[in-house]
Amino acid sequence: MLIVLLVSTTFLTTVIVAQTLKDNHITGVIFNSSKQPVASVWVILSQKNQQLAQSLTGDDGKYYIGNLVKGNYDLEVKRGDKSLLTREVSLPKDTVNNIQLP
């Protein structure tokens, strides 16, 4: 019985740690130069040239990407194949990124 309890405790600890590590997110609104929301552009997060996550902005220009670990990411805003903006973000510090496009 003691062994089963120990295994359960170890499993529970592992699950809690894994959930905590991916408890970060990034959110914001994409605006154009006239400060109007930009719909249907991709917000893409990558690390070391490997795309990890993406979100398509809604009609209100909002995006959300969750289930992220803390660290540095390259954030790129794209429409089709055209890159509109690239910047580096650091989680959890840069959780909200409202971006005005040039």
C-alpha angles and dihedrals in degrees: 000000000000092000092054091051091050092050091049092050092049092049092048092050091050092050093049092049092048092051092049093050092057096041096109130100142175125219140165149121128276114220132186124228089275089056092248118138115260116224128203101019122131121241106201129190120201140166125204091356092304117120110230106172143354140192131195114222118240127227087278092056092245125142135180131190118182141173094061132148120228115267144086121312137179109235116202129183113207138177108198107315094335119102110218099180141352127195139157119249130187123210134247090015097056099045094139116050116175105182129199112201120220 
